[in-house]
Amino acid sequence: MSNEAYKGIFVFAQQVEGKLSNVALELIGKSKALAKDLNTEVTAVVLGDKIGHLPQQLGRYGADRVVIAEDPILETYTTEPYAHVITEIVKKYQPESVLSGATAIGRDLAPRISARVHTGLTADCTSLEIEEGTGNLLMTRPAFGGNIMATIACADHRPQMATVRPGVMQRLTPNESAKPVIETFSVSDLAEHVNVEVIEVIKKVSEKMDIQEASVLVSGGRGMGCPENFKMLEELAEVLGGTVSSSRTAVDAGWVEKDRQVGQTGKTVRPNLYIACGISGAIQHLAGMEESDVIIAINKDPSAPIFEVADYGVVGDVMKILPMFTEQVRKAKEEKSNA
């Protein structure tokens, strides 16, 4: 079958307990821009049980059509039933591109689908564009430990498949009047594809805010000197109502957990305020935070690359500046509350 026979961009809209993941909405937003270049439509694919409220929400965020598969077997994600259903959807609709978030579920699911439909998969993408002239999807991802960016095209096979990191795309402003086309999809032999029984789901309760959800991030790097000095970052973050993140060097040194890392090999963030403390600003780190609304950098090196993207820069010893910064913010908040 020729590539021209494949039409449309499909997005796997991951949901857990009836709530859509942020990356699903981000992908729909990006897909609308890609679809405009191709003069085609965006279809969201959502699986689960008792999720009839989700198609309208997906439509408000840009999906032209929603394919929904509901079954008690699909209530909780398991690999084989989800892979089977989505593979059958791809075979029926023949989309030219299939996108999913690079989440734990997306990373488990997408390779299996690509193998079953005999196409390639580009994982952990940070950029998606349409190649002028060919209409191929150009999928860009970090390679060699984040030291280079590789752009990959799947020119000879369809669908083109990619998983995309959460936070790198932007969702659209919801259109409350949007009415997507809703199609129901069912698989008669789904029960035959159940090879794992979920006995119990135990949720991990985190005391720390997800850095991709935080509106304020206070981030530390090698310049913080040691893990004990991250306590100063925590104090400032608490005063500002945010949380602590870090550069890769701090994670590699064992100072903070991996889920705190910002950058190409960590998470992409877009907070309202990003405060970089003792971070030089390697290109891999900048790629994960340069879309922040306001960036404040504190570094003793006036030529540090972080200052090139910062809205406000302070050249000096972060150990001396941070306590003063925290105290001034605390005083300002007290004065405002007493006014």
N, C-alpha and C positions, 0 to 999 in steps of 0.2 A: 504494500500500500504506500502511495506517495505521501510525502510530508504535507502536501496541500489538502489532503483529506482530513487532517486534524485541525480542529478549530476550537478556540476558546481557552481561557486560563482558569484552571480549577485550583481552589485553595482548600486544603484540609483544615476545617475550623474545629480545632481541638476544644473540647469542653470537659469539665470535671464537675460532677454533681450539679449539672444544669447551668454552670457558669462558664462563659467563653473565655479562653485565654487571651491575654492582651495581644500576643503575637499574631493570633488569627485575624484580629481587626486591623493590625498594622499591615499584614500581608494583603488584605483586601484593598486597603488604601493604595498600596504600591501597585497592585494588579490593575487598578482602575487607570493609572497612568500608562502602564504597559499596554493595556487593552486599547487605549485611545490611539497609540502608535500603530496598532495592528488592525484597528477597526473591528474589534471583536468584543465579546462579553466576558464578564467575570462570574464564575459559578462557585458558590461556597458549598462544601460537602460536610455535613455534620452527622455524626453517629451517636447513638445513646438510647435511652429509654425515658419516656415522659419528658421530651424536650421540645414539645410543640410550640413553646414560646420563643425559641431561638431563631427560627427563620426570619421573623419580622425584624429582630434586632440586627441580624446580619444584613438585611436589606437596608436598614437605616445607615449602616456603615459602608454601603457601596456595592453590595452583591446584587447583580442583576437577576440572578437565579439562585435558588437554594435547593440542593438535592438532600433530602433527609431520610435516614434509615433508622427506624425505631424498632427495638426488640429488647426484651429483658436480658438476653445474652450480651447485649452491647452496653448495658448500664455501667459496668466497670470495665475499663480498658484491659483487654488481653490481646496478645499479639495476633494469633491466628484468625479469630473471627473478624477483627478490624481489617487485617491485611486482605482477607478473602473478599469482604464486602467492597472495599475501595478498589481492589483489582477488577472486580466485576463492573463497577461504575466506570472505571477508565476504559474498559473494553467496550462498553455500550456507547459512551458519549464521545470517545476518541478526542480528548482535549490535546491542544498542542503543547501546553505546559501544565505541570502539577507542582504546586508549592506547599510546603508545610513548615512549621516552626522547628527550629533546631532545639527542641525540648527533649526531655527524656523519652517521651512518647514518640515524638517526631523522628528522633534518631533511631528508635527501634523499628518504627513502622516503614519509613520511606525506603530503606534499602531492600526490604522484602517485596514491596510493590514494584520497584524498578526491575528487580530480577525476574519477576513473574511476567512483566510486560516487555522484557528484553530491551531495556533502554539504560542510559547512563544516569548517574546521580551525582550532583555537586553538593557537598555538605558544608554546613557552617558558613553560608554566604553572608557577605556584608553589603553587597551591591548587586542590583539586577537592572539591566538595560536591554533595549532592543537594538540589534545591529542594523544599521541603515543599509538598505539594499537587499539583504538576505532575509530579514525578519527573524533571525535566530536570537534566542535569548542568551545574552552574555552574562555569565554568572561569575562574580568575583569573590574570592575568599583568601584569607591569609594562608601562606604556605611556609615551610621550613621554619617552624617556630614563630611565625609572625614576622619574619625578616623580609619577606617579599609578599606582594599581592599578585595572585594568579587569576587571570580571566579565562574562563573555560566556556566553550560552546559545544553543544551536542548537535552537530550539523546534519548527521546522517540518520538519526533515529528520533522517533517521537513516541510518547511525549517527552519533552525536556523536563527534567525533574531537579528540584533544588530544595534543600532545607536552609532556612534563613534564621540568623540569630535574633533573638528577642531584643527589641529596643532600637534596632538600626533603621527601621522604617517608621513612618508616622501614619497614624490612623486619620481618617477623614473626620470632619465635623459631622455628626449624625444629621441626616435629613429625615425629620419626623414624618414627612408625607410619603416617603418612598414605599413602594409596594412591589417587592420582588416576586418573580414567578416561583412558585413552590411546587416541587415534584417529589413524590414519595417513591422510594426504592426499597424493594424487599428481595431477599434471597431465600429460596425455599429450603435449601439444604444447609442452612447456617448451623444447625445443631451438630451436624457431622464434622464441623471444623472446631469444635470445642475440645481442646486437649489439656486445658488447665482450669482448675476450679479455684476461684478466689474464696477463701474461707473467711478472711477478715482483712480489713484495711485499717492499718494503724497509722495515724497521722503524726508526723514529726512536728512538734510545737517549737518554733524558734522564738527566742526572746528578742532577737534583733530584727529590725526592719529590713526588708528586701531592698538592696541598693537600687534596683530598677524601679521601685515604687516610691522612693524617697524624693521629696521636693528639695531637700538640702543634703548635700554630701560634704563631709570634711574628710579629705583624702590625704594619706601619708605615704611617703616613699623612703628611699634609702637615707635621705637627709634627716630623718627622725632619729637616726643613730642606734636605737635599740627598741625592743618591743615594749619595754616599760614606759617609754615616752609617748606611746600611743594613748596613754591615759589622758594626756592633754587634748588630744583630738576628740576623745569621747566626751570630755567636759564641754568643749565648744559645741560639739554636735548636740548635746543634751540641751544647752541653752538655746540653740537655734531651732530645736524641734526636728533635727535630722538624725543621720546615722553616719558611721565611719566606713570609709572604703579605702582602697590602697592601690599602689602600683604593683606590677609583677615582681619587682625586686624584693618588696616587703613580704610577699607571699612565698617566694622562693627561699627567703631567709628563715621562714617559719614564724614570722612575727604575727601574722594574721591568717585567718582561714581563706581557702581558695574562693569561697563564694563572695568575698569582699573585693575581689580583683576587678579593676576597670581596665579595659584595653582590648586589643585584637584577640588575645588569648584568654581574656576574661569576659566581662559583661560590658555591653554598651549602655550608657546612661544618658538621660536628658533632664537633669534636675533644674529647678529654678535657680539654684545657687550651688556652685561647685567651688570649694576652697581647696587648692592644691598646696600642701605643706611639705617642703623638702622633696619635691618631685621635679626632676630636670625637664621632663617633657619629651621623652623618646616618641618617635612617630607612632609606635604601636600603642602607647598610652593615649596620645592625642586622638587617635581614631576612635577611642571609646568614650570620649567626654567632650569633644570640641563643639557638639551641638547643644551644650548646656546654655541656658538663657544668660546667666551671668557667671563669669569665671574670675576668681581672685587667686593670685599666685603669690606664695611667699617662698623666696629662695635667696641664698646668699650670693649666688652667681648671677650677675646682671645680664650675662649672655645666654642664660638657660633658655632653651627653645619654648618652655612653657609660657614665657612672657609674650611670645608671638601670637598666642591665641587668647591671652588673658585680657579681660576688660579693665582690671585693676591689678597692679603689681606692687609688691613690697620687697625691696632688696634688703636683706638683713638676716640675722640669726633667728631661725624659726623657734628655737627654744626660749628666746627672750620675747619674741613678738607674740607668740600664741597666748601666754598668760595675760598679757595686756589686752589683746584682742578680746579674749573671753570676758575679762572684767568689764571692758567698755560695753560690750553687748549686754551683759547682765545689768549694768547700771541703766542703760538706755531702756531696757524692758521694764525695770522698776519705775523709772520716771514716767513712762507711758501709762503704766497701770495705776500710778498715783495721781495722774493728771485728771 
